[in-house]
Amino acid sequence: MIKLNLDMEELGEKEVAQFEESFKRCARRIILATTLAGCGHPGGSLSSLSMLLVLYALADVDPKNPRAPERDRIVISQGHISPGVYSVLCEYGFFEEEPFLMEFRRTGSAFAGHVEQAVPGVEWNTGNLGQGLSAACGMAMAIKLKKQKNRVFCLMGDGEQQKGQVIEARRWAVKFGLDNLIMLIDYNRLQIGGDIQKVMPLSLKEEILATKWNVIEIDGHDFNQIFKAIKRAIKGEVELKGHPTAIIANTVMGKGISFMENDPKWHGMALPEDLAKEALKELGFDPAELDELKEKRKTWKISFPHTEHEPLPVEVKIPEIKISSPDKKYDCRGAYGEVLEELARLNNLDSTPKVLGLTCDLEGSVKMSGFKKVYPEAFFESGIQEHHTASVAGALSKEGFLVFFSTFGVFAVDEVYNQLRINSLNKTALKVVATHLGADVGEDGPTHQCIDYLGILLNIPDFEIYIPADANQTKHIITTIAKRPGNIFVGMGRSKLPVVTTEDGKVFFDENYKFIPGKADWLRDGKDAVIITYGSVVPEVLEAWKKLKEEGISVGVLNIASIRPFPEEDVLKAVECGKVVVVEDHLVETGLGMRIAGFLGLKGIKAEIKLLGHKEPLSSGKPKELFKLSGIDAEGVASAVKSMLKG
């Protein structure tokens, strides 16, 4: 195993010879792994191999303790070069080569087609190009906040520089002074479609310089040039002090195998067995090894253990809840901002904050101004860059911080679904608090009326989903999620809502109320039917309950603030009466009503259910008018209940 240090002026003949031998051994593994699997990405693995070898020789990483708290981080943004990464990790002793060669791309294997944290030495699951640099920014910022001296290296492809999120990440890194972040670009000038300049022209060096990064350009196969460039970046021997550095490494696709070089076909295609044997022979290895390993792989059982990669724990002090009185209306987002500010006061007392907040040019609208005022260093205004912000927030949430990412619903869910999905795969612990959900947004119109969020979020299995009914329940929910691990979504509308009260006028979600995930709230009892609801239409439902009571109709009202975990027991109790109306500020086809119907159907339980919500996108208009249009205002709800009872 080669180990370099920053005191060396340059590599000597001995070190260069060692790297050349390591290159051949790793190239052999790349060819064997992809051909044995019958698929994979050998071309880019070979073009980036020289950089990977030098990088792992210089980085402060320990194969015996790959999750050491004060380690350097190496993020592989172009995750498809997993054969190259795994080969180098073998070379440096993170694991033996046999399980990699036998299990690569097999069902249940840690050695997936794109790099995953299940493999020791891998920091972030990637594959969807363009997100790795954002994750690296999160790690670099976490290191800064913890006052550590380590570095974050992000290896990227040239084709992925076409992604808009990469530009977002570059800007963010400069704004927040991430001089501990070093980006290395494998500039082989080829992607799946061929020449990158023909697929989508870009001026790589000029574009990076335009975002105020330092740029070092090198021959990506010259071990000495690679060493000197990384050394310069680590030591800060660059023009723009306090800025991150990009190393553009000019490379050759398929480097080291003559008939693979500069051929885009091998970007994502394994060599057939005959060509693989030719490649092995060219590298100086016995081609017959392929046949031997092929036979061995047929009976090999998946056995390599998956590395745990849970987020670092964080313990925070929880503020006391100040209950809002029922004499006026309050907005849920204001209640969220109030709790967030108190969390900052209690926990961000020293030079290392525990609670972080991120938003995208909506500080005032999502009520983060108080938090920012208490501890500005813990607040990150990311501009109109939602894709990057969702990813960087996710990475920060794994580093021992309680992280809140807040923006409007259409941006927090619809726009960044893929970023949330990748966060989930990386086992982040992000708290997404979205305001301005539903038609309650009103006059901003259909582009801003997020009426599909449950249908989207329910596709990400580990996200808990909570929708409060008023300001008081919002406070209870926010203080609850501050103590809970994992990814959590809390959503709320824009309008000020009346405080939910008991039938005799007392505050329902008072000091004695305890929010329990997986439990619902019986706001009213009744025997003729049950109305199930949540969020911004709760006031309409309670008004409908009042109208029905005046007409002698007894209905129960069940508020489901905990969408996931799902309150099964309460739903089963609700359907005991046989007639249920679900009311929601959401598309009917993908909302809570369909979730309930599916649950009952799978249980084989028969119940008459009527679903009220939106059937299509709406127009601009006042929320009350839009609710009426969809039949989810008080009159519409009461009418639906009476119609069901008559039927």
C-alpha positions as CSV (number, residue, x, y, z in Angstrom):
1,M,0.0,0.0,0.0
2,I,1.4,3.4,-1.0
3,K,1.3,6.2,1.5
4,L,2.4,9.8,0.6
5,N,2.9,12.8,2.7
6,L,2.8,16.5,2.0
7,D,6.5,17.0,2.9
8,M,7.6,15.3,-0.3
9,E,8.6,17.7,-3.1
10,E,7.7,15.2,-5.8
11,L,7.4,11.5,-6.4
12,G,10.6,9.6,-6.9
13,E,11.1,6.8,-9.3
14,K,10.3,4.3,-6.6
15,E,6.8,5.8,-5.9
16,V,6.0,6.2,-9.6
17,A,7.0,2.6,-10.3
18,Q,4.7,1.5,-7.4
19,F,1.8,3.5,-8.8
20,E,2.3,2.0,-12.2
21,E,2.2,-1.5,-10.7
22,S,-0.9,-0.6,-8.7
23,F,-2.5,0.8,-11.8
24,K,-2.1,-2.6,-13.6
25,R,-3.5,-4.5,-10.6
26,C,-6.5,-2.2,-10.3
27,A,-7.1,-2.3,-14.1
28,R,-7.1,-6.1,-13.9
29,R,-9.8,-5.9,-11.2
30,I,-11.9,-3.5,-13.3
31,I,-11.8,-5.7,-16.4
32,L,-12.5,-8.9,-14.4
33,A,-15.3,-7.4,-12.3
34,T,-17.2,-5.9,-15.2
35,T,-16.8,-8.8,-17.6
36,L,-17.8,-11.3,-14.9
37,A,-20.9,-9.3,-14.1
38,G,-21.6,-8.8,-17.8
39,C,-22.1,-5.1,-17.3
40,G,-20.6,-2.0,-15.8
41,H,-18.5,1.0,-16.6
42,P,-14.9,0.2,-17.3
43,G,-14.0,3.2,-19.5
44,G,-14.4,5.9,-16.9
45,S,-13.0,3.7,-14.2
46,L,-9.7,3.4,-16.2
47,S,-9.5,7.1,-17.0
48,S,-9.9,8.1,-13.4
49,L,-7.8,5.3,-11.9
50,S,-4.5,7.3,-11.7
51,M,-6.2,10.1,-9.8
52,L,-7.9,7.6,-7.4
53,L,-4.7,5.9,-6.6
54,V,-2.8,9.1,-5.8
55,L,-5.8,10.6,-3.9
56,Y,-6.2,7.6,-1.5
57,A,-2.4,7.6,-1.0
58,L,-2.6,11.3,0.2
59,A,-5.9,11.5,1.9
60,D,-6.2,11.0,5.7
61,V,-8.3,7.9,5.6
62,D,-7.8,4.7,7.6
63,P,-8.8,1.3,6.1
64,K,-9.1,-0.1,9.6
65,N,-11.4,2.7,10.7
66,P,-13.1,4.1,7.6
67,R,-15.6,6.1,9.6
68,A,-13.1,7.8,11.9
69,P,-14.7,11.1,13.0
70,E,-11.8,13.3,11.8
71,R,-11.1,11.7,8.5
72,D,-10.9,13.2,5.1
73,R,-13.9,12.6,2.9
74,I,-13.7,11.3,-0.6
75,V,-17.0,11.7,-2.5
76,I,-17.3,9.9,-5.9
77,S,-19.9,12.0,-7.7
78,Q,-19.8,9.9,-10.9
79,G,-20.9,6.8,-9.1
80,H,-20.8,4.6,-12.2
81,I,-17.0,4.3,-11.9
82,S,-17.6,1.9,-9.0
83,P,-15.3,-0.8,-10.5
84,G,-12.4,1.7,-10.3
85,V,-13.3,2.8,-6.8
86,Y,-13.7,-0.7,-5.4
87,S,-10.5,-1.7,-7.1
88,V,-8.6,1.1,-5.5
89,L,-10.2,0.4,-2.1
90,C,-9.0,-3.2,-2.5
91,E,-5.5,-1.9,-3.3
92,Y,-5.5,0.1,-0.1
93,G,-6.7,-2.7,2.2
94,F,-10.3,-1.6,2.9
95,F,-11.3,-5.2,1.9
96,E,-10.1,-8.2,0.0
97,E,-10.6,-8.4,-3.7
98,E,-12.3,-11.8,-3.9
99,P,-15.8,-10.7,-2.5
100,F,-15.7,-7.7,-4.9
101,L,-15.0,-9.8,-8.0
102,M,-17.4,-12.5,-7.0
103,E,-20.3,-10.2,-5.8
104,F,-20.1,-7.1,-8.0
105,R,-23.5,-6.1,-9.3
106,R,-25.2,-9.3,-7.9
107,T,-28.5,-9.3,-6.0
108,G,-28.1,-8.4,-2.3
109,S,-24.4,-7.4,-2.8
110,A,-22.8,-4.4,-1.1
111,F,-20.8,-4.0,-4.3
112,A,-23.6,-2.3,-6.3
113,G,-23.3,-1.0,-9.8
114,H,-23.0,2.6,-8.5
115,V,-21.0,3.3,-5.4
116,E,-22.7,2.8,-2.1
117,Q,-21.8,3.4,1.6
118,A,-22.5,-0.3,2.2
119,V,-18.8,-0.7,1.0
120,P,-16.1,0.5,3.5
121,G,-14.5,3.7,2.3
122,V,-17.5,5.0,0.3
123,E,-18.9,8.2,1.7
124,W,-22.0,8.8,-0.3
125,N,-24.4,6.8,-2.5
126,T,-24.3,8.3,-6.0
127,G,-25.4,7.5,-9.4
128,N,-27.7,10.3,-10.4
129,L,-25.1,12.6,-11.7
130,G,-24.7,16.2,-10.4
131,Q,-25.5,15.6,-6.7
132,G,-22.1,14.5,-5.4
133,L,-20.6,18.0,-5.2
134,S,-23.6,19.2,-3.1
135,A,-23.1,16.3,-0.7
136,A,-19.4,17.2,-0.6
137,C,-20.3,20.8,0.3
138,G,-22.4,19.5,3.2
139,M,-19.5,17.5,4.5
140,A,-17.0,20.4,4.1
141,M,-19.3,22.8,5.9
142,A,-19.8,20.3,8.7
143,I,-16.0,20.0,9.1
144,K,-15.8,23.9,9.2
145,L,-18.6,24.1,11.8
146,K,-16.8,21.5,14.0
147,K,-13.5,23.4,13.7
148,Q,-11.8,20.4,12.2
149,K,-8.9,20.5,9.7
150,N,-9.8,17.7,7.4
151,R,-10.5,18.0,3.7
152,V,-13.2,16.9,1.4
153,F,-12.4,15.6,-2.1
154,C,-15.0,15.3,-4.7
155,L,-14.2,13.3,-7.9
156,M,-16.5,14.2,-10.8
157,G,-17.0,13.4,-14.4
158,D,-16.8,16.0,-17.2
159,G,-20.2,15.2,-18.6
160,E,-21.9,15.8,-15.3
161,Q,-20.7,19.4,-15.4
162,Q,-23.6,20.0,-17.7
163,K,-26.0,19.6,-14.8
164,G,-27.4,22.8,-13.3
165,Q,-27.1,21.5,-9.7
166,V,-23.3,21.4,-10.2
167,I,-23.3,25.2,-10.8
168,E,-25.5,25.7,-7.8
169,A,-23.0,23.8,-5.6
170,R,-20.0,25.7,-7.0
171,R,-21.7,29.0,-6.1
172,W,-22.6,27.8,-2.6
173,A,-19.1,26.5,-1.9
174,V,-17.6,30.0,-2.7
175,K,-20.2,31.9,-0.8
176,F,-19.6,29.9,2.4
177,G,-15.8,29.8,2.0
178,L,-15.2,26.1,1.6
179,D,-11.5,26.2,1.0
180,N,-11.4,22.7,2.5
181,L,-13.2,21.4,-0.6
182,I,-11.2,20.0,-3.6
183,M,-12.9,18.9,-6.8
184,L,-11.1,16.6,-9.2
185,I,-12.6,16.3,-12.7
186,D,-11.9,13.3,-14.9
187,Y,-11.8,15.3,-18.2
188,N,-11.7,12.4,-20.8
189,R,-14.0,14.4,-23.1
190,L,-16.3,11.5,-23.7
191,Q,-19.8,10.5,-22.4
192,I,-22.3,7.9,-23.5
193,G,-23.3,9.9,-26.5
194,G,-19.7,10.5,-27.6
195,D,-17.7,13.7,-27.7
196,I,-19.0,16.0,-24.9
197,Q,-18.6,19.1,-27.1
198,K,-21.1,17.5,-29.5
199,V,-23.5,16.2,-26.9
200,M,-23.6,19.5,-25.1
201,P,-20.8,22.1,-25.5
202,L,-19.2,23.6,-22.4
203,S,-16.1,25.6,-21.7
204,L,-15.1,23.7,-18.6
205,K,-12.2,25.7,-17.3
206,E,-13.8,29.1,-18.1
207,E,-17.1,28.1,-16.4
208,I,-15.4,27.0,-13.2
209,L,-13.2,30.2,-13.1
210,A,-16.4,32.2,-13.6
211,T,-17.8,30.8,-10.3
212,K,-14.6,32.0,-8.6
213,W,-12.9,28.7,-7.9
214,N,-9.2,28.1,-8.1
215,V,-8.3,25.9,-11.1
216,I,-5.3,23.7,-11.6
217,E,-5.0,21.9,-14.9
218,I,-2.9,18.7,-15.2
219,D,-2.3,15.5,-17.1
220,G,-4.5,13.1,-15.3
221,H,-2.2,10.1,-16.0
222,D,1.0,11.7,-14.8
223,F,1.3,10.6,-11.1
224,N,3.7,13.4,-10.3
225,Q,1.4,16.1,-11.7
226,I,-1.6,14.6,-9.8
227,F,0.4,14.5,-6.6
228,K,1.6,18.1,-6.9
229,A,-1.8,19.4,-7.8
230,I,-3.5,17.8,-4.8
231,K,-0.7,18.9,-2.6
232,R,-1.1,22.5,-3.8
233,A,-4.8,22.5,-3.1
234,I,-4.4,21.0,0.3
235,K,-1.7,23.5,1.3
236,G,-3.7,26.4,-0.1
237,E,-1.0,27.4,-2.6
238,V,-3.6,29.0,-4.9
239,E,-4.5,32.4,-6.1
240,L,-7.9,32.8,-4.5
241,K,-7.4,32.3,-0.8
242,G,-10.5,31.1,1.1
243,H,-12.0,29.6,-2.1
244,P,-12.3,26.0,-3.1
245,T,-10.1,24.4,-5.8
246,A,-10.9,22.4,-8.9
247,I,-8.3,20.1,-10.5
248,I,-9.1,19.5,-14.2
249,A,-7.3,16.3,-15.1
250,N,-7.0,15.6,-18.8
251,T,-7.4,11.9,-19.2
252,V,-8.1,9.2,-21.8
253,M,-11.2,7.0,-21.7
254,G,-10.2,3.4,-21.3
255,K,-6.6,4.3,-20.4
256,G,-4.2,1.3,-20.2
257,I,-6.0,-0.9,-22.7
258,S,-4.9,0.0,-26.2
259,F,-8.2,-1.0,-28.0
260,M,-10.4,0.7,-25.4
261,E,-8.7,4.1,-25.4
262,N,-10.7,7.0,-26.6
263,D,-13.7,4.8,-27.5
264,P,-17.0,6.0,-25.9
265,K,-18.5,2.5,-26.4
266,W,-16.7,1.4,-23.2
267,H,-18.2,4.1,-21.1
268,G,-21.0,1.8,-19.9
269,M,-20.3,-1.6,-21.5
270,A,-18.2,-4.5,-20.2
271,L,-15.7,-6.2,-22.4
272,P,-16.9,-9.5,-23.9
273,E,-14.8,-12.4,-22.7
274,D,-12.5,-12.6,-25.7
275,L,-11.6,-8.9,-25.4
276,A,-11.3,-9.1,-21.7
277,K,-8.7,-11.9,-22.1
278,E,-6.8,-9.7,-24.6
279,A,-6.9,-6.8,-22.0
280,L,-5.6,-9.0,-19.2
281,K,-2.8,-10.2,-21.4
282,E,-1.9,-6.7,-22.4
283,L,-1.7,-5.8,-18.7
284,G,0.6,-8.7,-18.1
285,F,-1.8,-11.1,-16.4
286,D,-2.9,-14.7,-17.2
287,P,-6.1,-14.6,-19.4
288,A,-7.1,-18.0,-18.1
289,E,-7.9,-16.4,-14.7
290,L,-11.2,-15.1,-16.2
291,D,-12.5,-18.7,-16.8
292,E,-11.5,-19.8,-13.3
293,L,-13.3,-16.9,-11.7
294,K,-16.3,-17.3,-13.9
295,E,-16.8,-20.9,-12.6
296,K,-16.2,-19.8,-9.0
297,R,-18.7,-17.0,-9.3
298,K,-21.4,-19.5,-10.3
299,T,-21.5,-21.0,-6.8
300,W,-20.3,-18.1,-4.7
301,K,-22.8,-17.0,-2.1
302,I,-23.3,-13.3,-1.2
303,S,-21.5,-12.9,2.1
304,F,-19.7,-9.6,2.3
305,P,-21.2,-7.6,5.2
306,H,-22.9,-4.3,4.4
307,T,-21.2,-1.4,6.3
308,E,-23.5,0.6,8.6
309,H,-23.8,4.2,7.7
310,E,-26.3,5.7,10.2
311,P,-26.2,9.5,10.8
312,L,-24.2,10.8,13.7
313,P,-26.5,11.3,16.7
314,V,-27.5,14.7,17.9
315,E,-29.1,15.6,21.3
316,V,-30.9,18.9,21.6
317,K,-32.7,20.7,24.4
318,I,-36.4,21.1,23.7
319,P,-38.1,24.4,24.4
320,E,-41.3,24.7,26.4
321,I,-44.4,25.2,24.2
322,K,-46.2,28.5,24.5
323,I,-49.8,27.7,23.7
324,S,-51.7,30.1,21.4
325,S,-55.1,31.2,22.7
326,P,-58.4,30.7,20.7
327,D,-59.2,34.4,20.6
328,K,-57.6,34.9,17.2
329,K,-56.1,33.1,14.2
330,Y,-52.5,32.1,13.8
331,D,-50.5,30.7,10.9
332,C,-48.7,27.3,11.4
333,R,-45.6,28.6,9.7
334,G,-45.4,31.4,12.4
335,A,-45.6,28.7,15.1
336,Y,-42.8,26.8,13.3
337,G,-40.6,29.9,13.3
338,E,-41.3,30.5,16.9
339,V,-40.1,27.0,17.9
340,L,-37.1,27.1,15.6
341,E,-36.0,30.4,17.1
342,E,-36.2,28.8,20.6
343,L,-34.3,25.8,19.5
344,A,-31.5,28.1,18.4
345,R,-31.5,29.9,21.7
346,L,-31.3,26.7,23.7
347,N,-28.8,24.8,21.6
348,N,-26.7,27.2,19.5
349,L,-24.9,28.7,22.5
350,D,-21.3,28.1,21.7
351,S,-19.1,28.2,18.7
352,T,-20.4,24.9,17.3
353,P,-24.2,25.1,16.7
354,K,-26.3,22.0,16.9
355,V,-29.3,23.3,15.0
356,L,-29.0,24.4,11.4
357,G,-31.5,26.1,9.0
358,L,-31.4,26.3,5.3
359,T,-33.8,28.1,2.9
360,C,-33.9,29.4,-0.7
361,D,-34.6,33.1,-0.8
362,L,-37.7,32.7,1.4
363,E,-36.4,33.4,4.8
364,G,-39.4,35.7,5.8
365,S,-42.1,33.6,4.2
366,V,-41.0,30.4,5.9
367,K,-40.4,32.3,9.2
368,M,-36.7,31.6,9.7
369,S,-35.8,35.3,10.4
370,G,-35.9,34.8,14.2
371,F,-33.6,31.7,13.9
372,K,-31.2,33.7,11.7
373,K,-31.2,36.6,14.2
374,V,-30.3,34.4,17.1
375,Y,-27.5,32.5,15.4
376,P,-26.7,33.8,11.9
377,E,-23.7,31.4,11.5
378,A,-26.1,28.5,11.7
379,F,-28.4,29.9,8.9
380,F,-27.7,29.2,5.3
381,E,-29.4,31.4,2.7
382,S,-28.9,29.3,-0.5
383,G,-30.6,31.5,-3.0
384,I,-33.0,30.1,-5.6
385,Q,-31.1,26.8,-5.7
386,E,-33.5,24.2,-4.3
387,H,-31.8,21.1,-5.9
388,H,-28.5,21.8,-4.3
389,T,-30.0,22.9,-1.0
390,A,-32.0,19.7,-0.6
391,S,-28.8,17.7,-1.1
392,V,-26.4,19.8,1.0
393,A,-29.0,19.9,3.8
394,G,-29.2,16.1,3.7
395,A,-25.4,15.7,3.9
396,L,-25.3,18.1,6.8
397,S,-27.9,16.1,8.6
398,K,-25.7,13.0,8.8
399,E,-22.9,15.0,10.6
400,G,-24.4,15.4,14.1
401,F,-26.6,18.4,13.4
402,L,-30.4,18.9,13.6
403,V,-31.0,20.3,10.1
404,F,-34.2,22.1,8.9
405,F,-34.7,22.8,5.2
406,S,-37.7,25.1,4.6
407,T,-39.3,26.4,1.4
408,F,-42.7,26.4,-0.3
409,G,-44.3,23.0,-0.9
410,V,-43.9,23.0,-4.6
411,F,-40.1,23.5,-4.2
412,A,-39.6,21.3,-1.1
413,V,-41.4,18.3,-2.7
414,D,-42.2,18.5,-6.4
415,E,-39.0,20.3,-7.4
416,V,-36.5,18.2,-5.4
417,Y,-38.1,14.8,-5.3
418,N,-35.0,13.1,-6.7
419,Q,-32.7,14.9,-4.2
420,L,-34.9,13.7,-1.3
421,R,-34.9,10.2,-2.8
422,I,-31.1,10.1,-2.9
423,N,-31.0,11.5,0.6
424,S,-33.2,8.7,1.7
425,L,-30.9,6.1,0.1
426,N,-28.0,7.8,2.0
427,K,-29.9,7.4,5.3
428,T,-29.9,11.1,6.1
429,A,-31.8,12.7,9.0
430,L,-33.2,15.8,7.3
431,K,-36.2,17.7,8.6
432,V,-38.1,19.2,5.7
433,V,-40.6,21.8,6.8
434,A,-42.7,23.0,3.9
435,T,-45.0,25.9,4.0
436,H,-47.6,27.1,1.4
437,L,-49.1,23.7,0.7
438,G,-52.3,23.1,-1.1
439,A,-54.9,25.3,-2.6
440,D,-54.6,27.3,0.6
441,V,-51.8,29.1,-1.2
442,G,-54.7,30.7,-3.1
443,E,-54.0,33.6,-5.4
444,D,-50.5,32.4,-6.4
445,G,-52.3,30.0,-8.7
446,P,-51.8,26.4,-9.8
447,T,-48.0,26.6,-10.4
448,H,-47.7,27.2,-6.6
449,Q,-50.5,25.1,-5.3
450,C,-48.8,21.9,-4.2
451,I,-51.7,19.5,-4.1
452,D,-49.7,16.3,-4.9
453,Y,-47.2,16.1,-2.0
454,L,-48.6,13.0,-0.3
455,G,-48.6,11.1,-3.6
456,I,-45.0,12.0,-4.1
457,L,-43.6,11.6,-0.6
458,L,-45.3,8.3,0.0
459,N,-42.9,6.9,-2.6
460,I,-39.9,7.5,-0.3
461,P,-40.5,4.9,2.3
462,D,-38.4,6.3,5.2
463,F,-39.8,9.8,5.2
464,E,-42.2,10.4,8.1
465,I,-45.0,12.8,7.1
466,Y,-46.8,15.1,9.5
467,I,-49.4,17.8,8.7
468,P,-50.6,19.9,11.7
469,A,-54.1,21.2,12.1
470,D,-53.3,24.5,13.8
471,A,-50.5,26.6,15.3
472,N,-50.5,24.7,18.6
473,Q,-50.3,21.3,17.0
474,T,-47.5,22.7,14.8
475,K,-45.5,23.5,17.9
476,H,-46.0,20.0,19.4
477,I,-45.0,18.4,16.1
478,I,-41.8,20.5,15.7
479,T,-40.6,19.8,19.2
480,T,-41.4,16.1,18.7
481,I,-39.4,15.8,15.4
482,A,-36.4,17.6,17.0
483,K,-36.0,14.5,19.1
484,R,-36.6,12.0,16.4
485,P,-34.0,10.4,14.1
486,G,-34.3,10.0,10.3
487,N,-36.0,11.9,7.5
488,I,-39.2,13.8,8.4
489,F,-41.5,16.0,6.4
490,V,-43.8,18.5,8.0
491,G,-46.2,20.4,5.8
492,M,-48.5,23.4,6.3
493,G,-50.5,25.9,4.4
494,R,-50.2,29.6,4.1
495,S,-53.2,31.0,5.8
496,K,-53.8,31.9,9.4
497,L,-56.1,29.3,11.0
498,P,-58.4,29.3,14.0
499,V,-57.1,27.5,17.1
500,V,-58.7,24.0,17.3
501,T,-60.8,23.8,20.4
502,T,-62.8,21.1,22.2
503,E,-66.6,21.1,21.9
504,D,-66.8,23.3,25.0
505,G,-64.3,25.9,23.6
506,K,-61.1,24.8,25.4
507,V,-57.8,24.6,23.5
508,F,-57.5,21.1,22.1
509,F,-53.7,20.9,21.6
510,D,-52.9,22.4,24.9
511,E,-49.9,22.0,27.3
512,N,-51.1,18.6,28.3
513,Y,-51.4,17.3,24.7
514,K,-48.8,14.9,23.5
515,F,-48.2,14.4,19.8
516,I,-47.6,10.7,19.2
517,P,-46.5,9.6,15.7
518,G,-48.8,6.9,14.4
519,K,-51.8,8.2,16.4
520,A,-54.7,10.5,15.3
521,D,-56.8,13.0,17.2
522,W,-60.5,12.6,17.8
523,L,-61.6,16.2,17.7
524,R,-65.3,15.3,17.9
525,D,-67.3,12.1,18.7
526,G,-70.3,11.0,16.7
527,K,-72.2,7.9,15.7
528,D,-73.8,8.5,12.3
529,A,-70.6,9.0,10.3
530,V,-66.9,10.0,10.6
531,I,-65.2,12.8,8.8
532,I,-61.4,12.2,8.5
533,T,-59.3,15.3,7.7
534,Y,-56.0,17.1,8.2
535,G,-54.2,20.4,7.7
536,S,-55.7,23.6,6.4
537,V,-59.3,22.2,5.9
538,V,-59.7,21.2,9.5
539,P,-61.6,24.5,10.2
540,E,-64.0,23.8,7.3
541,V,-64.7,20.3,8.7
542,L,-65.3,21.6,12.2
543,E,-67.7,24.2,10.8
544,A,-69.4,21.4,8.8
545,W,-69.7,19.4,12.1
546,K,-71.4,22.3,13.7
547,K,-73.9,22.7,10.9
548,L,-74.7,19.0,10.9
549,K,-75.1,19.0,14.7
550,E,-77.6,21.8,14.4
551,E,-79.6,19.5,12.0
552,G,-79.5,16.6,14.5
553,I,-76.8,14.7,12.7
554,S,-74.0,13.2,14.9
555,V,-70.6,12.8,13.2
556,G,-67.2,12.2,14.5
557,V,-64.2,14.2,13.4
558,L,-60.8,12.4,13.2
559,N,-57.7,14.6,12.5
560,I,-54.9,12.6,11.0
561,A,-51.7,14.7,11.4
562,S,-49.5,11.6,11.3
563,I,-49.8,10.5,7.7
564,R,-46.7,8.2,8.1
565,P,-46.5,6.4,10.5
566,F,-50.1,5.7,9.6
567,P,-52.7,5.6,12.5
568,E,-54.2,2.2,11.7
569,E,-56.1,1.7,15.0
570,D,-57.8,5.1,14.7
571,V,-58.8,4.5,11.1
572,L,-60.2,1.0,12.0
573,K,-62.2,2.7,14.8
574,A,-63.4,5.4,12.3
575,V,-64.9,2.8,9.9
576,E,-66.8,0.9,12.6
577,C,-69.8,3.2,12.0
578,G,-69.7,2.2,8.3
579,K,-69.7,5.6,6.7
580,V,-66.6,7.8,6.3
581,V,-65.9,11.0,4.4
582,V,-62.3,12.0,3.8
583,V,-61.7,15.7,3.3
584,E,-58.3,17.0,2.1
585,D,-56.7,20.0,0.4
586,H,-55.0,17.5,-2.0
587,L,-55.6,15.7,-5.2
588,V,-58.2,12.9,-4.5
589,E,-56.4,10.3,-6.6
590,T,-53.1,10.4,-4.6
591,G,-54.1,11.7,-1.2
592,L,-54.9,10.4,2.3
593,G,-58.3,9.1,1.1
594,M,-56.7,6.7,-1.3
595,R,-54.2,5.7,1.3
596,I,-57.1,4.8,3.6
597,A,-59.0,3.0,0.9
598,G,-56.0,0.9,0.0
599,F,-55.4,0.1,3.7
600,L,-58.9,-1.1,4.2
601,G,-59.0,-3.0,0.9
602,L,-55.8,-4.9,1.9
603,K,-57.4,-5.7,5.3
604,G,-60.6,-6.9,3.5
605,I,-62.7,-4.4,5.5
606,K,-65.8,-3.1,3.8
607,A,-66.8,0.5,4.5
608,E,-68.6,3.2,2.6
609,I,-66.1,5.9,1.9
610,K,-66.5,9.2,0.1
611,L,-63.4,11.1,-0.9
612,L,-63.5,14.9,-1.1
613,G,-60.5,16.9,-2.5
614,H,-59.3,18.3,-5.8
615,K,-59.9,16.5,-9.0
616,E,-57.6,18.7,-11.1
617,P,-55.3,21.7,-10.8
618,L,-57.2,24.9,-9.8
619,S,-57.0,28.5,-10.7
620,S,-55.9,31.6,-8.8
621,G,-58.4,32.6,-6.2
622,K,-59.0,33.0,-2.5
623,P,-58.6,29.7,-0.6
624,K,-62.1,29.8,0.7
625,E,-63.4,30.1,-2.9
626,L,-61.1,27.4,-4.2
627,F,-62.2,25.1,-1.3
628,K,-65.9,25.8,-2.3
629,L,-65.1,25.0,-5.9
630,S,-63.7,21.6,-4.9
631,G,-66.5,20.9,-2.4
632,I,-64.3,20.9,0.6
633,D,-65.7,24.0,2.3
634,A,-68.0,23.6,5.2
635,E,-71.1,23.6,3.1
636,G,-69.7,21.1,0.7
637,V,-68.6,18.7,3.4
638,A,-71.9,18.9,5.2
639,S,-73.7,18.2,2.0
640,A,-71.5,15.2,1.2
641,V,-72.2,13.7,4.7
642,K,-76.0,14.2,4.3
643,S,-75.9,12.7,0.8
644,M,-74.1,9.6,2.1
645,L,-76.5,9.2,5.0
646,K,-79.5,9.4,2.7
647,G,-78.0,6.9,0.3
